[in-house]
């Protein structure tokens, strides 16, 4: 590996040297991710595939378009970023996903699934319009094929019939085990006795054929066409692709040979490769879901290095409460999009397998299906990360809110998520949901309130309701701040000051910060009233009206300022002629980079120190 800095270096290697390189890269990935965390299993499974692609195709002139980017660590290592790889997912270090700003070898920024075929087709069409001749290759996992956009890209590419290579990396696992009829179809076809027997027999026949002649070639073509009826390639052939596979995705000789051959062919081509997620690291092979996205871990044992705190994550609190609710109410179901483990719903799935639906990476379908369930009196809880719920925005508006259907949206990873960066920060959901009529939005401050909010939401039947909560440890603000009773649109005064210096309105986990800010301000002789804005929409308008007597009012939220909670409060003050000195502490009009939550909060003015200083500046 020390001889490799760019793909041009590996093109000088023999096959045996490439095999050694593959093992060295695996060791480097395992060592690094054990310290930084990251998407380990998928990257380990794509090492040989990555090397073969860069070995055959003249990157960066030829374009490799990765899907999601979970499998691109080997790609980063051999494209000029080897020495920086230990900074993976660290603040100001390498992104965990392909990023055009990092390298000319990263053709398209990704982080959400299913985009590679559409992006690659656009690049191929631009190539044609500009009379250029580079190869364009999209690499997509079998799990991403459950995305509607992937089907749309395949259908359009087959119809347009331009030169495009699509590689399906099939490891029969997405984040949770791959779901959906296509994944099941591929698996059944490849493992079925008829398929394998026919493949063996046809291979024997072809091996006995004489030297090629026109009759022999016609016979071979007829055999091939007959065989496709039983092969997983039938679907792709019908969509207009030439299908090759399935191939062993860890056999460098075969991969290099097939890639060299298809480079010469015209039209849309699909190559189906089979890989093992977690390849080369026994713990990851045994439990690829755990090692899909993992924090720091012990290399020898494969055990995650747990935080010193014993507090539960918000996802875990949510998942346990869903089980409790489902035990009491048979009309409640849960839906997620390939995130059973991540959302905490695995326990509910284990206990109520017929009432928990993992639809695969298909957020749009999940939301509309939830709407259909409500029509028959079923109460669905849709648990999706904030960043991924963006993909179903039209369905939220058109299929749920427009009909005022009582769907519960459990929005995990709301706010700053940290190391996964721009594509995963959950900092837009307040803004994009506030604009939707009939939508109610809640943001519980801690674990206890999250449980009560979920109970309230399941009982609420007047329309859709969303509960947003952060990634990581769920705060326990304290028994003295527990809410007695949740009423629609009502806030909770955690602490009231007689001095009326400043009123602090905090959203969700920012209440923990607000309490610390209040204590810090007291040191400067400033009295603060702390208000838990449990409901982002509707707001507590009576309480807001009473704030005119304060010298200043501030809001704290982990959401972009534009369209956020602070702007809603400011708008109320302005429209009601309240001359209140006001400041919103929120995130700027930027995509928030990767880095720890603490570093990012400090950088963007959401730390206790920065907010306290800002309040004193306002009052002075």
N, C-alpha and C positions, 0 to 999 in steps of 0.2 A: 504493500500500500504506500510505502514511502516514495515509490517511484511515480505515483499517480497524482497529478494535480488537475488534469483536464481529460476529457474523453479521448482526445488525440493520443494520449499516453497509453491507454488500454488497447488501442487498435494495433499496437506493436506486439501485444502479448500473444502467446500460444493459448490454446484451449486449456491446457493444464495450468498455465500461469493464471488464467482467468478464474479457475476453480479455487486456487490458493487465495487469490484476491477476494473472492466471495466470502471465504471463511474469515479472512482478516477484517473485512468490512463488518461482518456480523458481530465479531468480538468488539469492535470499536463502537458499534451502535448500542450493544448491550451495556458496555461499560459506561457510556455517556448517559444513556437514558436512566440507568440506575441512580444517577446523581441529579439529573434535571427533570425527570419525568417526561412523558411523551407518549406518542403512538407507536408502541414497540412491536406488537405482534404483526401488524400489517406490513411494516417496513421490513421485518425479517423475512417475511414470505415473498417479497418482491426483489430480492437482491440479484438473483440470476437474470430475472426478467429485465431489470434495469441495466445490467452490464451488457446483455445481448442487444438491447435497443441502442445504446450508445456505441457499441462495437460496430454495428451494421449501418446505422443511419448517421449522416454527417452533421451531427448537432454542433453548434446551434443553428446552422443554416437550415437543416431539416428541423421540423417543429414537433416536439413531444408535448402533448397537452394532457396533464394529469387530472384525474377526477378526485375531488376532496383534498388529496394531498397527504393522506395518512401514510401512504406507502413510499414517500419520497426521500427518506433519509439517505439511502445509498446514492440516490441522484444528487443530493446536495454535496455529499462527500467527494464525488468524482468530478464535480463541476466548479472547482476553484474555492470550495468552502471547507475543505478538510480541516485546516488548522483552526477555524472558527467554530467547528461543530460542537465543542464542549460548551459553547455559549447558547446552545439550542434552547429556545423559549425563555431565555433570561432577558432582563431589561437591557435594551440596546444590543442584544445578541441576535442570533439567527432566528427567524420565524419558524414555527413548527409546520408551516405550509409553504407551498410555492409562492413566490412573491417577486414580481417583475422588478421591483426596485433593488432586489438583492443580486440578480444575475440575469444575463441575457439568455441563459438556458431555461429560465422560468418564463414560459411563454404567456401564461394566463394565471392571474391570481385566483386561488380557490380556497375553499374551506367548507362549503356546503356541497352536498352530493348531487350527482347527476348532470353536471354542467359541461363535461368534457366533450361530448359528441357535438353538441350545438356550437360550442366555441371553435372546435377544430373544423367543423364544416364552414363556419364563417371565414376562418383563416384560409381554408382551401379555395373558397370562392374568390376571396381577394387575390390569392395567388393567380388564379385563372384570369381574372380581370386585368392583372398587371403583367400577364404573359411571363410569369416566372415558373420555375419547375421544381421547387423543393417538395420533399415528401412531408405529409402531415399525418401524425399518428395520435389518436386519442386512446388513453388507457383508462379503463373503467372497471370497477369491481362488480361482482355479481349482485352485491347488496344494493348498489346504486341503480341497478336496472329496475328496481321497484319504483324509482322516481318517474313521474309522468313526463318530465322534460327529456329523460333519456329515450323513451319511446318516440317522442316527437322528433328528436334529433335523428334517430335511426330511420324513421319513416321518411323524413324529408331528404336525408342523405341518399337513401335507396332510390328515391324518385328522381332527384337531380342527376345522379349517376356521374359525379365527378370523382377524381382520384382521391380516395380517403381510406386510411387504414384504421380500424377500430380493434383494439385488443381487450377482450374480456378476461380479466384476472379473476378466476373462479376459485375461491377457497371455501365455498359453502358457508361462509361466515361474513356477516357485516358487523355492526357494533354488537347487536344481539344476533343469534343465529338467523341467517337470511330467511326471509319470509316471502310469501307470494307464490303465485302459480308458476311464474317463469323459473324461479330458482328451483322449485320442486321439479319442474319439467326437466331442467338440465340434469339434476341429480339422478332422477329416475332413469332417464335415457342412458346416461353414462354407466350406471351401475346395473342396468337390467341384463338378464341372461341372454335375451334375444339379440340385443345390441352387441354384446361382447362376443357371442358365438358367431354372429354374422361377420363381425370385423375380422375375427381370426380366420374364418373360412375364405373370405374375399382376399385376404392377404396371401393365403396359400395358393389360391387360383392365380392371382396376379404374378406370383413368383414362378409359376409353371408356364406362363405365357412365353411364346417365342419372341424373337427380336421384333420391335415395333413395325407394324405394317398398317395400312388403312383399315382392314377388317379387325385387326387386333385392337387398334385404338378405338374403333366404334364399339367393340365389345367392352373395353375398359370403361368407356363413358357410360354405357348402359348399366354396367354393374355399379358405377359410382352413383348414378341417378337413382337407382333402386335402393341403394344403401341409405341415401339421404332421408328416405321416408322414416327410417328407424333412428336417425341420428339427431342429436340436439341442434344440428345446423339447419333443420327444416324451417324453423321460424325465421331465421336470419336470411336464408335463401329467398323466402317468400317476400321479405322486405326489400329485396334487390341487392343483397350482398353476396359476394363469393365467400363461402365459409370454409375455414381450415381448422381442424382440430377434432377432438380436444388433444392438446399437447401437454407433456410434462413440463411445467413451468420452472423446474429446477434442473433440467437437462440442457446445458449450454450448447452442446453440439446441435441438438434438434432445433432449438430456438434460433440460433444463428443461421442455420440452413434455411428454415422457413422464412425468416425475415429477408434474407438475400433473395429468395425466390419471389416473394410477393412484391418486392420493390420494382420488379420488372412488369408487373401486371397493371392493367388499367381498371378504372371504376372503383366502386366501394368494396372493400375487403374486410372481413371480420375473422380475427384469429382468436381462438378459444384456448386459453391456457389454464391448467390446473395447478394451483400452488397450495402449500401448507402454511396457514397462518401461524406465526411464531416459529417458523422453521429454524432449527439449529439451537434452540434454547428450550430445554425440556419443560420447564414450568409454563412457558408461553404456549407451547404446543398443547399441553394438557388443559390449560384454561385460557384460551385466546380472548374470551370476553373480558376477563380481568385485565389482561395485558393489552387490550385494545388501546385504552388511554389510562395510563397508570402514573402515579407519583413516584417518588424515590422508593427504591426497593433493594433488598439484600440479594446480590448476584448469586451467592452460594445456595440460598434456600428459596429464592423467588418470593419471599414474604415482603409485602409492603412495609415501609418504615412509617409507622403510625405517629401522628402528632402526640405531643406530650399531654395535651388536653383530652379529657374523656367525654367532652361534649359531643352530641350527635349533630350530624349535618341536617340542614333543612330538608334535603331530599329524604333522609331516613325518617325524620319526624313526620313528613307528609305521608310516606309509604306506610308507616305504622298506623297512622290515623285513618287512612283509606281502608285498611284491613278492619279496623274497629267499626267504621261506618258500614262496611259491606256485611259484616256479621249481623248488624241490627236491621239493615234495610236491603231487602232482596231486589228492589227496583234500581239499585245503584250499580253501574258498571264503570270500568276504567279503560281508557284508550291511550296508547302511546305510539310513537313512530320510531321503532328500532331502538328504544331507550328504556327497556325494562329495568336494567340495573341502574342506569344513570338517574332515572326519575324516582327510584325507590319502590317501583311497583312489582318487583320480582316476588316479594312475600305474598302480595295479593294474588298474583298469577298462580303461585304454588297452592294457595288455599282455595281460590275460586277460578280454576282454569277456564271455565265457560263464561266468565263474566269480566275477564281482562283481555283486551284485544291489542296485540302488537301488529300494526298494519304494515310494518316495514318503513322505509324512508319515503313516506307518502303523506306529508302533513296536510296537504289540501284534501285528500281523501278522508283522513282522520276527522277533520273538522266537519265536513259535510255528512259523513256517516253518523257523527254524533247528533247532528240535527235530525237525521232520519230516526234515530232512536227515540228522541223526545216526542216525536209524533205519536208514538204508541205508549207514551207514559213512562218510559225508562229515563232515569236521570244519569247522564254521562258525565264523567270527570275526564277531561282531556289534558293529559300531562305532557307538555312539550317545552323544551328550552326556549327562552325568549328569542334568541337569535334565529331559531328554526321556525317559530310560529310566524315570523315575517313572511314565510313562503306561502302561508295560507290566508293572506290578508283579504283577498277578494272573497274567499269562502266565509270568513268571519262577517264581512259586511253583507254579502248577497244571500248567503244560505242560512245564517244564524240571526244576526241583528235585525235584518230587514223583516224577518218573520217573528222577531222577539222570542226566540226559542230559549228555554232555560238550560243552556249548556254551561257547565262549570269549566273554566280554563285555569289549570294549575300551571303557572308560568315559572318554571325552574330557571336557575342561573340568571335571574334578573339583576341588572346592575353590572358593575365591573367584575369580570370573571378572571382576569389576570393573564396567565401564561399563554393561552391560545390566541390572544390578540384580536385584531380588527374584525375578523370574520365571526368571532364568537362572543364579543362583548354584548351583553343584554341591555343596551342603553337607549333603546328606541321605543320600548313597548308602551310606556306611559303616553308618549306623543302619538303613536299610531292608534292606540285604543281610545284615547280621550276624544278623538274626532268622530268616533262611531256612535250614532244615536242608539239608545236603549242599553248601552254597555255600562255596567257597573264595575269599578276597579277598586280592589282592596290591596293594602300592603301592610301585613302584620309586622309588628316590631320584634317579635321573638318567638320561641318555640311554642309556648303556651298559647299565644295569640294566633299563631298559624293553625293550631288545632281548632280553636274556637271559630276562626274565620272559615275553615273548611266545613264545619258543622253548619254555620250560617248560610254558606253558599249552597250547600246541598238542599237545605230547606227552602231557599229562595226560589220562587217560581214565577217571578214577574219579568224575566228576561235573562239574557246572558250575563254572567258575572265572572270576573277574572281575579285571581289571587297571585300576586307576584312576590317572590322570595329569592334570596341570594344564594350563590354558590358557597359551599363550605360550611363551617360551624354555625349552627343556629344559635343566635344570641339568647341568653337567659337574663333579661333585664332586671328581674327581682320581683318577689311576691308583692311588695308594696305598690308596684306599678301595674298589677294585673287589672285587666278591664273587667268590670262587673257584668256588663250586659252589652251586647252589640246591637246597635240600632242603625238602620240604613242612613248613611250620610252623616253620622255623628262622630265627632272626634273626642279624644280623651285628654284632659289636662293632667299631665304627670306631676307638675310642680308649678305653683303659682307664686309670683313675687308681688309684694305690695308696692314696690318702687316703680313699677311700670316702665322700666328702662327699655327692655327688648322682649319681644315675643318670638320664640323660635318654633317654627312649624317643621316637623321632621317626618319623612316618609320611610316606612319600613325599618330596615336595619339601621338607618341613619339616626334613629332615636337613641341608640347606644352612644353614638357620637355626640348627639345633642346634650345628653346628660353630662358628659365630660366637658363639653363647651360651657355649660351652665356653671359647673364647679370651677372652671378656669376663670370665668368672668367675675365670679364672686371675689376672687383674689384681688381684682382691680376695683372692687366696690360697685360692680354693675349687677343689678338684680335682673334675673331672666325668668320668664314664664315659659315652660316647656310643654308643647302640645303635640300629641301623637296623632298625626293626620292619617288615621286608619283607612279612611275612604278618600281616594284620589278623585273619584267621581261616583256619585255627587259629593260636593264638598259641604262642610258644615257652615252654611251661610250665616246663621245666627251668630256663631262664634266669631266668624270673620268680621262681622259688623261691629262687634264689641272691641276690636283691636285698635280702633282709631285713637284710643287714649294712650297708646304706647309711643314712646319716643322713636322706636324703630321696630320693624318686623322683618324677619328673615325666614327663608325656607331652605331646607337641605334635602337633596334627593340624588340618587345615583341614576340619572337619566340625562339625556342631552337637554340643554336649557330650552331650545326651540320646541315649542309645543308641550313643554313639560308642566309639572305641578306648579312651579314658581310662576310661570307665565299665566297660569290660570288664576292664581291668587292676585297677581299684579293687575290682571284684566278686571277682576272683581272690584279692586280698590278704585281703579280709574273710572269704571262705568258707574260706580256709586258715589263719585265725587269725594272720596276719602283721601285727604292729603297726607298719606302715610309715607314716612321714610322707609324705603323697602330695598332689600337686596336678595337675589336668588343665588344660592350656592349649588351649582349644578355643573354638568360637563359641557365643554365648549362645542362649537360646531365643527368637530373634527372626528375622524375615525381614530379610536383610542388604540394605541399600539400594545404589544405584549409586554408583560412585566408583572411582578407580584402585585396583588391588590393594594398592599400598603404603599409601595412605591408610586403607583398610579394615583391613589387618593391624595398623596402628598403633592405630587406634581400638578394635579388639576384642582388644587385648592379645597379638597374635601377632608383634610385631616383636622384634628382638634386644634392644632396650633394655627393653621391657616384660617380656619373659620373664626376662632377667637380674635385673631388679629383683625380680620375683616369687620367684625362687629364693633370693636373698639374704634376702628377708623370711621365707621358710619356715625357712631355717637359723637365723635370729636369734630 
